[in-house]
Amino acid sequence: MRGTTRQSRGMAWVDEVSPFGTPIADRAGVSPTEVLIGQTVGLTGPVGAVAREVVLGTQALLQSVNDAGGIHGRRLCLLTLDDAHEPSRIVHNLHHLARVDTVFALANLTGVVNCPVGAPLMEVWSTPCVGWMVGAPADSRQLVWQVLTAHARRSVHPPVQAWQLWLSYQVAMRRLGALRLSAASLEAYLHARLLSDAMRLCGPDLCRSRLVAVVRGLAESVACGLPLGTSARAQPQVLSHKGPGASEL
């Protein structure tokens, strides 16, 4: 995956000294050359098919960002763990990602069960998360276009239209070698794009507290994540719609 995936290292991955004067914990997962993004999804179990599409969409966006030079010269690396859609494994994976691998942020967690379990833990551990894949993805062309339009409204780096987002998604998936397009991979791609946009807006001094503030601002025009500090009860249904599941676009 050309530098966009990473194996669990079992160790803290932080700068020893922050050249920008921000607290070290606020810059967890950030090195001079890379930013570590974490993800726990049910690759096995009842949501496996959708979860694999979510991972592909996330990887497609990260690879496209890295091919364009990364975020302020840093490559984005994705660490994905399988939780089989089981609460106990979700808790274990979140603890490992936040406290052992010390990822900078989380992206695109799958399954309804992730949200009530994960949200309080991420708040306690001060780990931002963007993209809580709750329920079934958009299951019609009309809903997919609504999702694209909503993301286009909040896009500021640079401003884009819905059709441009759709084209960039198709190109990124083809470069990844994906054999199909799906609503789940599209939504994951757009959520990851929100995260990368927010990281760019943070500037070279990339830290969690600034990321949370930026994501909150970007999310005002579209419900596309649970910024740190939002209660689980108030969590938006992340670009999700009732339907049979991910379908061909």
C-alpha positions as CSV (number, residue, x, y, z in Angstrom):
1,M,0.0,0.0,0.0
2,R,2.9,2.3,-0.6
3,G,3.3,3.5,3.0
4,T,-0.4,3.8,3.9
5,T,-0.6,0.7,6.2
6,R,1.3,-0.2,9.3
7,Q,1.6,-3.2,11.6
8,S,0.8,-2.7,15.3
9,R,4.2,-1.9,16.9
10,G,3.3,-2.4,20.6
11,M,5.0,0.7,21.7
12,A,4.3,4.4,22.1
13,W,4.9,6.3,18.8
14,V,5.4,10.0,19.7
15,D,7.9,12.7,19.3
16,E,10.4,12.9,22.2
17,V,10.5,16.7,21.8
18,S,7.9,18.9,20.2
19,P,9.6,21.7,18.2
20,F,6.4,23.7,18.4
21,G,6.0,23.8,22.1
22,T,2.8,21.7,22.3
23,P,2.5,19.0,24.9
24,I,3.9,15.7,23.8
25,A,0.6,13.8,24.5
26,D,-1.2,16.3,22.2
27,R,1.1,15.2,19.4
28,A,0.9,11.4,19.9
29,G,1.1,9.5,16.7
30,V,3.0,12.3,14.9
31,S,6.6,12.0,13.8
32,P,8.6,14.3,11.5
33,T,7.7,12.1,8.5
34,E,4.5,10.3,9.4
35,V,1.1,10.5,11.0
36,L,-0.5,7.3,12.4
37,I,-4.2,6.9,12.0
38,G,-6.0,4.0,13.8
39,Q,-9.1,2.0,12.9
40,T,-11.0,-0.9,14.5
41,V,-13.6,-2.6,12.3
42,G,-15.4,-5.9,12.1
43,L,-13.4,-7.5,9.3
44,T,-14.7,-10.8,10.5
45,G,-18.2,-11.4,11.8
46,P,-21.6,-10.1,10.8
47,V,-20.5,-6.8,9.2
48,G,-17.3,-8.2,7.5
49,A,-18.4,-7.4,4.0
50,V,-19.2,-3.7,4.8
51,A,-16.1,-3.3,7.0
52,R,-13.8,-4.4,4.2
53,E,-15.3,-1.8,2.0
54,V,-14.8,0.8,4.7
55,V,-11.2,-0.1,5.0
56,L,-10.7,0.2,1.2
57,G,-12.3,3.6,1.1
58,T,-10.1,4.8,3.9
59,Q,-7.0,3.4,2.3
60,A,-7.9,5.0,-1.1
61,L,-8.1,8.5,0.4
62,L,-4.9,8.1,2.4
63,Q,-3.0,6.8,-0.6
64,S,-4.2,9.7,-2.7
65,V,-3.0,12.2,0.0
66,N,0.3,10.5,0.2
67,D,0.8,10.4,-3.6
68,A,0.3,14.2,-3.5
69,G,3.0,14.7,-0.8
70,G,1.1,13.9,2.4
71,I,0.0,16.4,5.1
72,H,2.6,19.1,5.6
73,G,5.3,16.7,4.3
74,R,4.1,13.8,6.5
75,R,2.7,10.5,5.1
76,L,-0.5,9.1,6.5
77,C,-0.2,5.6,7.8
78,L,-3.2,3.4,8.7
79,L,-3.3,0.8,11.4
80,T,-6.4,-1.4,11.1
81,L,-7.4,-3.9,13.8
82,D,-10.2,-6.5,13.5
83,D,-12.8,-6.5,16.3
84,A,-15.2,-9.0,14.8
85,H,-18.0,-6.7,15.9
86,E,-17.6,-7.9,19.4
87,P,-17.7,-5.4,22.3
88,S,-14.9,-7.0,24.3
89,R,-12.5,-6.9,21.3
90,I,-13.6,-3.4,20.4
91,V,-12.6,-2.2,23.9
92,H,-9.3,-4.1,23.6
93,N,-8.5,-2.7,20.2
94,L,-9.4,0.9,21.2
95,H,-7.1,0.6,24.2
96,H,-4.3,-0.8,22.1
97,L,-4.7,1.9,19.5
98,A,-5.0,4.8,21.9
99,R,-2.6,3.7,24.7
100,V,-0.1,1.3,23.1
101,D,0.3,2.3,19.5
102,T,-0.8,5.9,20.5
103,V,-2.4,6.8,17.2
104,F,-3.0,10.5,16.4
105,A,-6.6,10.0,15.5
106,L,-9.2,7.3,14.7
107,A,-11.1,7.1,11.4
108,N,-14.1,5.1,10.2
109,L,-15.1,2.8,13.0
110,T,-17.8,0.3,11.9
111,G,-20.9,-1.0,13.5
112,V,-23.5,0.3,15.9
113,V,-21.8,-1.4,18.8
114,N,-18.7,0.6,18.3
115,C,-20.3,3.9,19.2
116,P,-21.7,3.5,22.8
117,V,-18.6,1.5,23.7
118,G,-16.0,3.7,22.0
119,A,-17.1,7.2,22.4
120,P,-16.6,7.4,26.2
121,L,-13.2,5.7,25.9
122,M,-12.0,8.1,23.2
123,E,-13.0,11.1,25.3
124,V,-11.1,9.8,28.3
125,W,-8.1,9.0,26.3
126,S,-8.2,12.3,24.3
127,T,-8.1,10.5,21.0
128,P,-10.1,12.3,18.2
129,C,-12.3,10.2,16.0
130,V,-13.9,11.1,12.6
131,G,-16.3,8.7,10.8
132,W,-18.5,6.5,13.0
133,M,-20.1,4.2,10.4
134,V,-23.5,3.7,12.1
135,G,-26.2,1.6,10.4
136,A,-26.4,0.9,6.7
137,P,-24.7,3.2,4.1
138,A,-26.7,5.2,1.6
139,D,-28.5,2.6,-0.5
140,S,-29.7,4.7,-3.5
141,R,-28.2,7.0,-6.1
142,Q,-30.2,9.9,-4.7
143,L,-29.0,9.4,-1.2
144,V,-25.4,9.0,-2.4
145,W,-25.6,12.3,-4.2
146,Q,-27.0,13.9,-1.1
147,V,-24.0,12.7,0.8
148,L,-21.6,14.0,-1.8
149,T,-23.4,17.4,-1.9
150,A,-23.2,17.7,1.9
151,H,-19.5,17.0,1.9
152,A,-18.9,19.5,-0.9
153,R,-20.6,22.2,1.1
154,R,-18.1,22.0,3.9
155,S,-15.0,21.4,1.7
156,V,-12.6,24.3,2.0
157,H,-9.2,22.9,0.9
158,P,-9.9,23.5,-1.9
159,P,-13.6,24.2,-2.5
160,V,-15.0,21.4,-4.6
161,Q,-18.3,20.4,-6.1
162,A,-20.1,17.1,-5.6
163,W,-19.2,15.7,-9.0
164,Q,-15.5,16.4,-8.3
165,L,-15.7,14.4,-5.1
166,W,-17.3,11.6,-6.9
167,L,-14.6,11.6,-9.6
168,S,-11.8,11.8,-7.1
169,Y,-13.3,8.8,-5.3
170,Q,-13.4,6.7,-8.5
171,V,-9.9,7.6,-9.4
172,A,-8.5,6.8,-5.9
173,M,-10.3,3.4,-5.9
174,R,-8.9,2.5,-9.3
175,R,-5.4,3.4,-8.2
176,L,-5.9,1.2,-5.2
177,G,-6.9,-1.7,-7.5
178,A,-10.4,-2.0,-6.0
179,L,-12.7,-4.2,-8.1
180,R,-16.0,-2.4,-7.2
181,L,-17.4,0.8,-5.9
182,S,-19.8,0.8,-3.0
183,A,-21.7,3.2,-0.8
184,A,-19.6,2.1,2.2
185,S,-16.3,2.8,0.6
186,L,-17.5,6.1,-0.6
187,E,-18.6,7.2,2.8
188,A,-15.4,6.0,4.4
189,Y,-13.4,7.9,1.7
190,L,-15.3,11.1,2.4
191,H,-14.9,10.8,6.2
192,A,-11.2,10.2,5.7
193,R,-11.1,13.3,3.5
194,L,-12.7,15.3,6.2
195,L,-9.9,14.2,8.6
196,S,-7.2,15.0,6.1
197,D,-8.7,18.4,5.4
198,A,-8.8,19.2,9.1
199,M,-5.2,18.1,9.5
200,R,-4.1,20.4,6.7
201,L,-6.0,23.3,8.3
202,C,-4.2,22.6,11.6
203,G,-0.9,23.7,10.0
204,P,2.6,22.1,10.6
205,D,2.0,22.2,14.3
206,L,-0.2,19.1,14.1
207,C,-1.8,18.4,17.5
208,R,-5.0,16.7,18.7
209,S,-6.5,19.7,20.5
210,R,-6.3,21.8,17.3
211,L,-7.6,18.9,15.2
212,V,-10.7,18.6,17.4
213,A,-11.4,22.3,17.1
214,V,-11.0,22.3,13.3
215,V,-13.2,19.1,12.9
216,R,-16.0,20.7,15.0
217,G,-16.0,23.7,12.6
218,L,-16.0,21.6,9.5
219,A,-18.7,19.3,10.8
220,E,-21.1,22.2,11.3
221,S,-22.3,21.9,7.7
222,V,-22.5,18.1,7.6
223,A,-22.8,15.4,10.2
224,C,-19.7,13.4,9.4
225,G,-18.2,12.3,12.8
226,L,-18.2,12.5,16.5
227,P,-15.7,15.2,17.5
228,L,-14.0,14.7,20.8
229,G,-16.1,16.1,23.6
230,T,-19.5,15.2,22.1
231,S,-21.5,12.9,24.3
232,A,-22.4,9.4,22.9
233,R,-26.1,10.2,23.4
234,A,-25.9,13.3,21.2
235,Q,-23.9,11.4,18.5
236,P,-25.2,12.1,14.9
237,Q,-26.0,9.1,12.7
238,V,-23.0,9.4,10.5
239,L,-24.2,9.8,6.9
240,S,-26.2,6.7,7.4
241,H,-29.5,5.7,6.0
242,K,-31.9,2.8,6.5
243,G,-31.4,0.2,3.8
244,P,-30.2,-3.3,3.1
245,G,-26.5,-2.4,3.2
246,A,-23.8,-1.3,0.9
247,S,-24.9,-1.5,-2.7
248,E,-23.2,-1.1,-6.0
249,L,-23.1,2.5,-7.2
